[in-house]
Amino acid sequence: MKIGLHQNKDFLSGLMFIVVGAVAMFMSRDYPFGSALRMGPGYFPSVLGGIMVAFGLWIGVQGVIKPNKVTRTWSVRALIVLPAAAWIFGVSMEHLGFVPAMLILCMTSAFSSPEFKFVEQLILAVCLTFGAVALFIWGLGLPYPLFAGH
């Protein structure tokens, strides 16, 4: 059975990565690039965009070689909940701090799945929040307050 490219999930995934990576590279073209030792503001989006384009090409080619048909349709629930979770994260970062905002983001975005289990998601949210604090606050030294007023 032949699967058209418009129904090939790996090809479509690869195409999405290529588009997102190319847009990131295009948007960062006016920023100074710098070097690996002295990165400019355009370094990270350009390099990450290039990696995404390469990854997208790899996935797209794999999809053409071994096609897999798209088996599910769009999730309206996810299309509503995930952007709302990102917006809530931004608002709660300002008013509550990094730790509560991450916990809220993880729990809110988990509602996009019909298989939501509160205890499992809470454990995952706590682990992801700890990892994010370790990476972004302690590791990279980003100046985000952990809690409101700190």
VEXVOVO-875938 format. One record per atom (N, C-alpha, C, O, CB): residue in one letter; x, y, z. Coordinates in steps of 0.001 Angstrom, whole numbers, plus 500000, padded with zeros to 6 digits. Glycine has a CB too. Layout:
BEGIN
AXYZ...
***
This chain:
BEGIN
M500835498824500000M500000500000500000M500882501241500000M501781501375500830M499049499997501208K500622502126499083K501409503342498954K500798504444499819K499586504659499815K501491503787497475I501662505135500559I501224506222501431I501703507538500828I502893507704500561I501767506040502894G500791508459500615G501161509770500092G501929510576501124G501808510329502324G499922510536499650L502714511533500667L503519512342501589L502652513137502560L503073513412503683L504416513292500805H501455513505502140H500570514269503020H499997513416504155H499401513961505084H499433514874502211Q500163512094504101Q499717511189505155Q500884510443505805Q500666509513506582Q498717510193504594N502114510841505496N503311510184506014N503774510940507253N504282512056507145N504442510127504934K503600510335508439K503859511075509672K505330511444509848K505618512531510350K503400510264510856D506263510596509460D507675510939509600D508077512037508616D508852512928508964D508545509699509388F507564511979507413F507853513038506450F507301514373506947F507982515395506862F507260512692505070L506074514369507464L505475515608507971L506216516121509209L506373517330509379L503993515383508304S506670515214510067S507460515620511236S508774516257510797S509178517295511323S507738514408512154G509428515634509839G510670516193509312G510451517554508701G511260518463508887G511276515265508287L509351517704507967L509028518997507365L508814520065508432L509246521206508270L507782518877506487M508147519693509521M507935520643510610M509271521085511213M509470522276511454M507038520021511698F510181520152511459F511495520500511999F512258521403511037F512900522362511465F512307519233512289I512195521107509758I512890521928508764I512342523351508764I513112524311508750I512757521307507362V511039523491508779V510430524828508751V510775525614510012V511168526777509925V508902524721508602V510634524994511180V510936525693512435V512414526077512500V512747527193512900V510562524813513647G513300525161512110G514732525458512112G515093526555511130G515897527432511447G515522524214511791A514507526517509936A514795527544508931A514278528910509383A514941529923509165A514166527161507578V513113528944510005V512578530214510513V513481530763511616V513740531966511656V511131530027511044A513961529907512505A514873530353513568A516150530934512970A516629531979513409A515217529183514519M516694530254511970M517915530762511326M517645532074510598M518471532986510630M518478529721510340F516504532168509949F516151533390509227F515971534563510191F516441535669509925F514868533175508407M515292534318511304M515035535397512265M516304535851512976M516373536994513428M514011534947513292S517302534992513085S518523535353513807S519611535894512881S520726536150513336S519050534149514561R519319536070511623R520356536466510656R520908537871510906R522040538153510511R519797536394509250D520153538752511542D520617540119511782D521385540273513096D521943541337513365D519441541060511778Y521417539221513912Y522140539280515171Y523595538892514961Y523891538052514112Y521487538366516214P524516539496515726P525926539087515621P526086537621516025P525559537181517047P526826539989516511F526821536878515203F526978535442515415F527992535134516502F527726534312517379F527389534767514127G529143535774516461G530199535489517429G530924534207517081G530969533802515920G529626535398518836S531491533571518094S532211532308517905S531798531350519018S531005531701519892S533767532529517900A532343530145518976A531994529164519999A532476529605521384A531856529274522394A532590527799519646L533572530346521429L534080530812522720L533412532100523179L533244532315524380L535574531018522642R533033532949522250R532365534215522578R531096534309521737R531052534981520707R533309535454522319M530076533618522209M528833533527521458M528098534862521442M527935535523522468M527940532445522046G527665535230520250G526817536399520113G525358535991520244G525051534805520369G527068537103518768P524460536967520216P523033536649520368P522474535819519217P521421535200519377P522239537923520489G523138535783518069G522657534991516945G523211533586516903G522771532773516091G522985535675515680Y524170533284517766Y524826531980517736Y523864530839518043Y523708529912517247Y525972531956518721F523222530916519205F522363529815519654F521194529560518702F520992528412518308F521829530108521046P520406530585518309P519299530278517393P519771529789516028P519096528972515401P518433531500517210S520915530274515561S521423529813514262S521881528361514327S521539527559513459S522581530703513795V522642528029515339V523151526660515476V521999525694515764V521915524625515159V524216526583516604L521124526068516677L519991525198516985L519089525038515762L518599523941515494L519186525761518173G518865526130515017G518069526047513795G518710525127512774G518015524354512114G517876527427513196G520026525199512635G520732524306511717G520624522850512128G520454521970511283G522184524697511629I520723522595513428I520568521226513932I519151520729513663I518953519573513291I520887521157515449M518164521612513854M516776521214513600M516543520910512122M515834519961511790M515816522312514062V517134521706511236V517000521448509798V517630520096509453V517036519301508724V517665522587508968A518823519839509973A519487518556509702A518672517390510261A518504516368509596A520906518546510308F518177517548511467F517347516516512090F516075516297511270F515650515159511070F516990516907513546G515472517382510798G514277517287509970G514539516566508666G513718515767508216G513732518659509688L515687516846508052L516042516139506824L516180514643507080L515713513817506297L517346516699506239W516828514312508186W517021512902508540W515672512209508739W515439511134508186W517881512777509818I514791512816509523I513487512213509787I512663512124508502I512006511112508258I512725513022510853G512695513177507679G511949513175506423G512403512089505481G511579511420504857G512075514503505745V513712511902505369V514242510841504508V513841509468505054V513471508578504289V515785510948504397Q513915509302506362Q513481508031506961Q512010507771506677Q511603506629506461Q513728508036508477G511208508845506679G509793508689506374G509543508277504941G508604507530504666G509069509961506660V510369508753504021V510222508359502618V510665506910502428V510058506166501658V511039509297501698I511727506513503134I512231505144503010I511262504142503640I510917503133503025I513618505022503667K510823504426504875K509893503552505600K508660504359505998K508592504849507125K510574502923506861P507697504506505113P506537505354505413P505630504776506490P505355503576506513P505735505580504162N505170505649507379N504175505316508397N503008506270508231N503190507486508176N504773505399509844K501821505716508153K500636506532507936K500238507257509220K500363506709510315K499475505668507431V499764508481509078V499215509229510204V497967508488510655V497067508229509856V498897510729509818T497915508147511943T496797507348512436T495815508143513282T494709507672513547T497316506196513235R496196509331513707R495321510121514562R495015511453513901R495704511877512973R495958510339515944T493992512091514385T493627513411513887T494108514463514885T494688514137515921T492086513520513657W493859515711514559W494236516811515442W493477516706516762W492297516354516789W493960518173514767S494160517011517836S493531517039519151S493142518487519458S493998519331519720S494489516459520256V491856518751519421V491380520106519712V491735520475521148V492085521618521443V489846520217519484R491640519501522019R491984519730523425R493430520218523561R493698521181524280R491779518439524246A494353519556522874A495764519949522936A495990521307522279A496798522101522760A496642518889522261L495287521578521190L495439522866520509L494979524026521377L495427525156521182L494661522865519204I494108523771522318I493638524821523233I494500524864524495I494932525935524922I492155524589523609V494745523705525083V495416523644526384V496894524033526302V497373524756527175V495291522247526963L497628523581525288L499074523837525249L499428525318525083L500291525803525814L499694523051524123P498807526060524162P499100527503524131P498652528213525414P499311529145525874P498418528150522922A497534527769525987A497082528361527253A498104528104528355A498361528986529174A495703527791527661A498686526911528386A499694526583529400A500929527467529238A501506527915530228A500089525093529308A501334527717528000A502487528598527763A502184530022528222A503041530681528811A502875528596526268W500974530496527957W500585531849528383W500530531925529907W501022532885530501W499211532243527775I499936530919530538I499861530894532001I501263530862532601I501509531499533625I499041529674532486F502184530130531980F503567530083532454F504183531482532433F504814531900533404F504406529113531591G504000532200531332G504563533547531233G504008534486532283G504752535258532888G504304534118529864V502725534424532501V502093535292533504V502540534894534907V502864535757535723V500551535223533396S502558533599535190S502929533157536536S504418533356536824S504802533492537986S502566531693536719M505263533376535789M506691533687536009M506842535090536595M507645535315537499M507493533573534678E506069536012536072E506151537391536552E505666537537537983E506259538277538768E505351538299535656H504598536843538326H503938537083539610H504264536068540695H504158536383541880H502475537106539407L504661534848540313L504870533801541307L506315533325541416L506713532798542455L503997532640540989G507104533503540360G508473533020540356G508623531765539501G507641531218538999G508933532741541774F509873531320539344F510205530230538430F509641528885538871F509057528168538059F511696530123538291V509804528535540134V509389527211540610V507873527018540494V507438526024539911V509831527011542066P507056527928541027P505609527734540849P505184527766539379P504287527027538975P504846528802541619A505827528619538583A505474528705537166A505775527397536442A504986526963535603A506228529857536499M506900526765536752M507232525479536129M506254524386536552M505815523585535727M508664525065536491L505917524358537829L504950523360538303L503600523552537614L502965522586537193L504783523452539840I503172524804537504I501898525106536843I501971524724535370I501025524148534834I501540526606536994L503081525036534709L503240524688533292L503132523183533083L502402522725532204L504590525196532761C503852522421533883C503840520963533724C502448520385533970C501977519544533205C504849520317534681M501803520831535018M500484520290535341M499434520733534324M498590519934533918M500066520721536746T499478521986533915T498495522489532957T498655521814531603T497668521400530996T498623524004532805S499890521701531127S500097521084529810S499745519602529819S499393519047528779S501546521265529362A499835518955530977A499479517541531061A497986517323530834A497570516231530446A499885516976532417F497181518354531074F495738518240530834F495408518070529359F494273517734529021F495022519462531374S496368518293528478S496096518134527046S495948516661526659S495448516349525578S497214518777526222S496373515778527524S496268514345527237S495018513760527887S494718514069529040S497523513598527731P494293512924527161P493146512266527789P493559511219528826P492715510715529567P492285511615526726E494853510889528881E495359509895529822E495971510538531067E496853509947531691E496389509015529140F495521511727531434F496046512474532573F495823511701533872F494708511281534183F495386513863532658K496920511524534625K496858510905535946K497559511859536913K498751512130536768K497527509461535956F496825512361537887F497304513448538735F498607513113539444F499550513901539378F496258513801539751V498694511982540115V499887511647540912V501113511500540002V502186512011540321V499656510334541718E500955510810538881E502076510644537955E502555511988537423E503758512236537343E501678509734536791Q501617512852537060Q501979514159536518Q502615515040537582Q503522515815537281Q500752514850535933L502151514932538821L502747515720539898L504192515305540138L505056516161540330L501933515569541187I504464514008540130I505842513522540291I506708514014539134I507824514490539346I505876511970540368L506193513900537915L506919514379536741L507164515885536828L508257516355536512L506144514042535458A506151516641537254A506278518096537357A507350518482538365A508132519400538115A504938518724537751V507396517802539489V508414518099540510V509809517777539969V510740518558540163V508140517290541814C509958516646539300C511263516268538733C511701517247537643C512855517676537619C511203514841538160L510785517596536746L511121518553535681L511453519929536251L512359520602535760L509961518670534683T510732520345537273T511009521639537896T512383521637538537T513134522601538388T509939521979538940F512725520575539247F514062520481539838F515133520519538758F516133521223538895F514197519197540670G514927519759537679G515894519754536579G516035521125535931G517144521543535596G515486518736535531A514917521826535754A514958523155535149A515671524147536061A516442524981535584A513539523647534843V515426524067537355V516130524942538309V517622524639538280V518444525555538250V515569524763539750A517972523364538291A519386522986538261A520067523492536993A521184524007537047A519533521463538362L519394523346535852L519994523754534587L520017525274534413L521075525858534180L519242523120533436F518863525903534526F518757527314534164F519193528265535275F519841529274534996F517347527626533773I518860527973536505I519175528888537606I520583528632538136I521407529544538190I518146528739538743W520857527383538528W522164527078539106W523229526905538036W524322527456538162W522083525824539955G522931526151536985G523936525861535956G524264527055535081G525429527433534955G523464524736535090L523244527655534475L523479528782533565L523462530134534272L523860531143533690L522441528780532471G523010530158535505G523011531394536277G522001532431535791G522232533632535937G524373531989536251L520892531985535218L519887532944534753L519239533630535957L518986532988536976L518808532237533877P518974534916535841P518527535699537007P517019535634537258P516403536667537518P518929537137536829Y516421534469537188Y514998534340537464Y514803534127538947Y515529533340539555Y514374533182536656P513837534810539549P513565534548540977P512895533176541136P511997532829540368P512657535674541587L513330532410542123L512742531083542331L511292531190542787L510441530421542342L513557530292543361F511014532132543663F509667532368544164F509408533864544136F510345534654544015F509482531790545602A508161534258544247A507808535681544236A508483536385545413A508500535874546532A506263535871544298G509032537552545142G509657538341546192G511100537974546494G511705538600547365G508868538214547421H511675536997545823H513074536599546086H513972537052544979H515178536810545023H513196535088546257
***
